[in-house]
Amino acid sequence: MATDSFVRSLLQRLPQLAHYEMWRKTPSDARDDFRKLMQYSNPNVKVVGKVENIAASLPGREIPLRLYTPLNAGPTPTPAIVFMHGGGFVLGDLDSYDALCRALTSESGCRLISVDYRLAPEHPFPAAVDDCYDAVSWIAKNAARLGIDPARIAVAGDSAGGNLAAVTCLLARDRGGPHIAFQALIYPTTSLAASHSKTEFAAALLLNQPTMDWFFGHYLPKGTDMHDIRVSPLSATDHANLPPAYIVTAGLDPLRDEGIAYARALEDSGVKVQLVDYPAMIHGFFGLPALIPLADSAVAATAAALRTGLG
């Protein structure tokens, strides 16, 4: 498998990644390993004005959220980014993604709300979808007290979080709200169908076919319709009237082709899309800036796109 110098450096520093078999781990152990990797790879966190742990209070449940306020945020409501973390619907939490959320907040100048949605297998599909959609709805309804402009709310996410962000946009359109002004999808999973990149990178670093099977085996109950748009947003018959999108793909990623296909589906439906491919990058590189320095500029570019998209 071709790798660039940063990826070779990553393997030299963490050779165990080349042989890491997540599919042989318990979800609990895999979550611990993922958290350690993310924290090791993000030693220098950006300074923001304020960080608050809050919750969306809903009938029968609460969704933990983390609100990041940028430095120098005045009394005027700011645009907001609702962030949905990656981790294959099984891994990830507020702490794992704290550094990335701080970076997006700092670089964009927007408030950011990170969603701690329920994870599989304890809470299989559609729990994560329900939490993300309901969190965005709650945030929009409570915009005034959160200090955000309800007309300028974006959703963003990486990998599984990119799936959840895309699905949230489809549901918001089909259910008549909340209003979402922009979407940033970072190497999103958009389809369960086979693709050239899934075959080409079936043994890739960090994300490979056995790991994807392990993720979806935990996430999807038996009998789930693989074409349900809440699972595979690429399967939607209509992608019109969705928010403008910024979509990032990585050239050495099994999910590359479905990210590109989703960008094309949006464009074909008249949605404004900016597709940015990093041809020498692997899946997950956004969260590894200490190991892959290009991550910093990629995050900054995404934050700039969000800032521009939210006006």
C-alpha positions as CSV (number, residue, x, y, z in Angstrom):
1,M,0.0,0.0,0.0
2,A,1.4,3.4,-1.0
3,T,1.9,5.8,1.8
4,D,3.3,9.3,2.1
5,S,6.2,10.2,4.3
6,F,3.9,11.3,7.2
7,V,2.1,7.9,7.2
8,R,5.5,6.1,7.1
9,S,6.5,8.3,10.1
10,L,3.3,7.3,11.9
11,L,4.1,3.6,11.5
12,Q,7.7,4.2,12.7
13,R,6.4,6.0,15.8
14,L,3.5,3.6,16.5
15,P,4.3,0.4,14.7
16,Q,1.5,-1.4,16.6
17,L,-1.0,0.4,14.4
18,A,0.1,-1.7,11.4
19,H,-1.0,-4.8,13.2
20,Y,-3.9,-3.5,15.3
21,E,-6.9,-5.9,15.0
22,M,-9.9,-3.9,16.4
23,W,-12.3,-6.7,15.4
24,R,-10.7,-8.9,18.0
25,K,-11.3,-6.4,20.8
26,T,-14.3,-5.8,23.0
27,P,-16.0,-2.5,22.4
28,S,-14.8,-1.3,25.8
29,D,-11.2,-2.1,25.1
30,A,-11.4,-0.6,21.6
31,R,-12.8,2.6,23.1
32,D,-10.0,2.9,25.6
33,D,-7.4,2.3,22.8
34,F,-9.1,4.9,20.5
35,R,-9.2,7.5,23.3
36,K,-5.5,7.0,24.0
37,L,-4.6,7.3,20.3
38,M,-6.6,10.5,20.0
39,Q,-5.1,12.1,23.1
40,Y,-1.6,11.0,22.2
41,S,-2.0,12.5,18.7
42,N,-3.3,15.9,20.0
43,P,-0.8,17.1,22.6
44,N,-1.2,20.8,21.7
45,V,-4.8,21.9,22.2
46,K,-6.1,25.3,20.9
47,V,-7.1,27.9,23.5
48,V,-10.8,28.8,23.3
49,G,-12.8,31.3,25.4
50,K,-15.0,28.8,27.3
51,V,-15.9,25.1,27.5
52,E,-19.1,24.0,29.1
53,N,-20.7,20.6,29.6
54,I,-24.4,20.9,29.0
55,A,-27.2,18.5,28.0
56,A,-30.2,18.5,25.7
57,S,-33.1,17.7,28.0
58,L,-35.7,15.6,26.1
59,P,-38.6,13.4,27.2
60,G,-37.2,10.3,28.7
61,R,-33.5,11.0,28.1
62,E,-30.7,13.6,28.1
63,I,-28.1,14.0,25.4
64,P,-24.7,15.2,26.8
65,L,-23.2,18.1,24.8
66,R,-20.1,20.2,25.1
67,L,-20.3,23.8,24.2
68,Y,-17.2,25.6,23.0
69,T,-17.1,29.4,22.8
70,P,-14.3,31.1,20.8
71,L,-12.0,33.7,22.2
72,N,-13.4,37.3,22.0
73,A,-16.9,36.2,21.4
74,G,-19.0,39.2,22.2
75,P,-22.7,39.5,23.1
76,T,-23.8,39.2,19.5
77,P,-25.0,35.6,18.6
78,T,-22.4,33.7,16.7
79,P,-22.8,31.0,14.0
80,A,-22.7,27.5,15.4
81,I,-21.2,24.1,14.3
82,V,-22.9,21.0,15.7
83,F,-20.2,18.4,15.6
84,M,-20.8,14.6,15.4
85,H,-17.7,12.5,16.2
86,G,-16.4,9.5,14.4
87,G,-15.6,6.0,15.6
88,G,-17.7,3.7,13.6
89,F,-20.8,4.3,15.8
90,V,-19.0,2.2,18.5
91,L,-16.1,4.4,19.6
92,G,-15.5,8.0,20.5
93,D,-16.8,10.5,23.0
94,L,-16.5,14.2,24.0
95,D,-13.0,13.8,25.5
96,S,-11.6,11.9,22.5
97,Y,-12.6,14.8,20.2
98,D,-11.9,17.6,22.5
99,A,-8.8,18.8,20.8
100,L,-10.3,18.7,17.3
101,C,-13.4,20.6,18.5
102,R,-11.2,23.2,20.1
103,A,-9.3,23.6,16.8
104,L,-12.5,24.0,14.8
105,T,-13.8,26.5,17.3
106,S,-10.6,28.5,17.3
107,E,-10.1,28.5,13.5
108,S,-13.7,29.2,12.6
109,G,-14.7,31.7,15.2
110,C,-18.0,29.9,15.6
111,R,-19.5,28.4,18.7
112,L,-19.3,24.6,18.5
113,I,-21.5,22.0,20.2
114,S,-20.1,18.5,20.3
115,V,-22.8,15.7,20.6
116,D,-22.1,12.7,22.8
117,Y,-24.6,10.4,21.1
118,R,-25.3,6.9,22.2
119,L,-23.0,4.2,21.0
120,A,-23.5,0.6,19.7
121,P,-23.7,-2.2,20.6
122,E,-25.4,-1.0,23.8
123,H,-27.6,1.4,21.8
124,P,-27.8,0.1,18.1
125,F,-29.2,1.9,15.1
126,P,-31.2,4.2,15.1
127,A,-30.2,5.5,18.5
128,A,-27.2,7.6,17.2
129,V,-29.3,9.0,14.4
130,D,-32.1,10.0,16.8
131,D,-29.7,11.6,19.2
132,C,-28.0,13.7,16.5
133,Y,-31.2,14.9,14.9
134,D,-32.8,15.6,18.3
135,A,-29.7,17.4,19.5
136,V,-29.7,19.7,16.5
137,S,-33.4,20.4,17.0
138,W,-32.9,21.2,20.7
139,I,-29.9,23.5,19.9
140,A,-32.0,25.4,17.3
141,K,-34.8,25.8,19.8
142,N,-32.4,27.0,22.5
143,A,-30.2,29.1,20.3
144,A,-30.8,32.3,22.2
145,R,-29.6,31.0,25.6
146,L,-26.7,29.3,23.9
147,G,-25.5,32.5,22.2
148,I,-26.0,31.3,18.7
149,D,-27.8,32.5,15.6
150,P,-30.5,29.9,14.7
151,A,-30.3,30.9,11.0
152,R,-26.6,30.0,10.9
153,I,-26.2,26.5,12.2
154,A,-24.0,23.9,10.5
155,V,-23.5,20.3,11.1
156,A,-20.1,18.6,10.8
157,G,-18.6,15.2,11.4
158,D,-15.9,12.8,10.5
159,S,-16.4,9.2,9.3
160,A,-19.4,7.8,11.2
161,G,-20.0,11.4,12.3
162,G,-20.0,12.5,8.7
163,N,-22.7,9.9,8.1
164,L,-24.8,11.2,11.0
165,A,-24.3,14.8,9.8
166,A,-25.5,13.9,6.3
167,V,-28.4,11.9,7.6
168,T,-29.4,14.8,9.9
169,C,-29.6,17.1,6.9
170,L,-31.8,14.7,5.1
171,L,-34.1,14.3,8.1
172,A,-34.3,18.0,8.7
173,R,-35.3,18.6,5.1
174,D,-37.9,15.8,5.1
175,R,-39.3,16.7,8.5
176,G,-39.5,20.4,8.0
177,G,-36.7,21.5,10.2
178,P,-34.6,22.5,12.0
179,H,-32.9,24.8,9.6
180,I,-29.3,23.7,8.7
181,A,-27.3,26.2,6.7
182,F,-24.2,24.2,5.9
183,Q,-22.7,20.7,6.2
184,A,-19.1,19.6,6.5
185,L,-18.5,15.9,5.9
186,I,-15.1,14.5,6.6
187,Y,-14.4,11.2,4.9
188,P,-18.0,10.2,5.6
189,T,-19.5,6.8,5.3
190,T,-22.5,7.2,3.0
191,S,-23.2,3.7,1.6
192,L,-22.8,0.1,2.5
193,A,-22.4,-0.9,-1.1
194,A,-19.2,-2.3,-2.5
195,S,-16.8,0.1,-4.1
196,H,-13.4,0.2,-5.8
197,S,-11.8,1.9,-2.9
198,K,-13.2,-0.6,-0.4
199,T,-11.6,-3.4,-2.4
200,E,-8.3,-1.5,-3.0
201,F,-7.9,-0.6,0.6
202,A,-9.5,-3.6,2.3
203,A,-6.3,-4.0,4.4
204,A,-5.6,-0.3,5.0
205,L,-4.2,1.3,8.1
206,L,-6.7,2.3,10.8
207,L,-9.8,1.4,8.8
208,N,-10.1,-1.8,6.9
209,Q,-12.7,-4.4,5.9
210,P,-12.7,-6.5,9.1
211,T,-12.9,-3.3,11.2
212,M,-15.8,-2.0,9.1
213,D,-17.6,-5.3,9.4
214,W,-17.0,-5.2,13.2
215,F,-18.4,-1.6,13.4
216,F,-21.6,-2.4,11.4
217,G,-22.0,-5.7,13.0
218,H,-22.4,-3.9,16.3
219,Y,-24.4,-0.9,14.9
220,L,-27.0,-2.5,12.7
221,P,-29.6,-5.0,14.1
222,K,-30.3,-8.0,11.9
223,G,-32.8,-7.3,9.2
224,T,-31.9,-3.6,8.9
225,D,-32.6,-2.2,5.5
226,M,-29.2,-1.5,4.0
227,H,-30.8,1.2,1.8
228,D,-32.5,3.1,4.6
229,I,-31.3,6.6,4.1
230,R,-30.6,6.8,7.9
231,V,-27.9,4.2,7.2
232,S,-26.9,5.0,3.7
233,P,-27.6,8.6,2.8
234,L,-26.4,8.0,-0.7
235,S,-29.5,5.8,-1.2
236,A,-31.8,8.7,-0.9
237,T,-33.8,9.1,-4.1
238,D,-33.6,12.9,-3.9
239,H,-30.7,15.0,-2.7
240,A,-32.2,18.3,-3.7
241,N,-32.8,21.2,-1.2
242,L,-30.0,20.1,1.1
243,P,-27.5,22.5,2.7
244,P,-24.3,23.5,0.8
245,A,-21.6,21.0,1.5
246,Y,-17.8,20.8,2.1
247,I,-16.7,17.2,1.7
248,V,-13.3,15.9,2.4
249,T,-11.9,12.6,1.2
250,A,-8.6,10.8,1.7
251,G,-6.9,9.0,-1.2
252,L,-5.9,5.9,0.7
253,D,-9.3,5.5,2.5
254,P,-11.7,2.6,1.9
255,L,-14.5,5.3,2.1
256,R,-13.0,7.5,-0.5
257,D,-15.3,6.5,-3.4
258,E,-18.6,6.9,-1.4
259,G,-17.5,10.3,-0.3
260,I,-16.9,11.3,-3.9
261,A,-20.2,9.7,-4.9
262,Y,-22.1,11.6,-2.3
263,A,-20.6,14.9,-3.5
264,R,-21.7,14.1,-7.0
265,A,-25.2,13.2,-5.9
266,L,-25.5,16.5,-4.2
267,E,-24.1,18.4,-7.2
268,D,-26.5,16.5,-9.6
269,S,-29.4,17.7,-7.4
270,G,-28.3,21.3,-7.6
271,V,-26.6,21.5,-4.2
272,K,-23.4,23.6,-4.0
273,V,-20.5,21.4,-3.1
274,Q,-16.8,21.8,-2.5
275,L,-15.0,18.5,-2.7
276,V,-11.4,18.4,-1.3
277,D,-9.4,15.2,-1.7
278,Y,-6.1,14.6,0.1
279,P,-4.6,11.9,-2.2
280,A,-1.8,10.7,0.1
281,M,-3.8,10.6,3.3
282,I,-5.4,7.7,5.2
283,H,-8.7,7.5,6.9
284,G,-8.8,9.3,10.3
285,F,-5.9,11.7,9.5
286,F,-7.8,14.8,10.8
287,G,-7.5,13.5,14.4
288,L,-3.7,12.8,14.2
289,P,-1.9,16.2,13.9
290,A,1.0,15.2,16.0
291,L,1.6,12.2,13.7
292,I,0.5,13.7,10.4
293,P,1.2,17.4,10.3
294,L,-1.0,18.0,7.2
295,A,-4.0,17.5,9.6
296,D,-3.6,21.0,11.0
297,S,-3.9,22.7,7.6
298,A,-6.8,20.4,6.6
299,V,-8.7,21.2,9.8
300,A,-8.0,25.0,9.2
301,A,-9.3,24.7,5.7
302,T,-12.5,23.0,6.9
303,A,-12.9,25.6,9.6
304,A,-12.5,28.3,6.9
305,A,-15.1,26.6,4.8
306,L,-17.5,26.5,7.7
307,R,-16.9,30.1,8.5
308,T,-17.5,31.2,4.9
309,G,-20.5,28.9,4.5
310,L,-22.2,30.3,7.6
311,G,-21.5,33.9,6.6
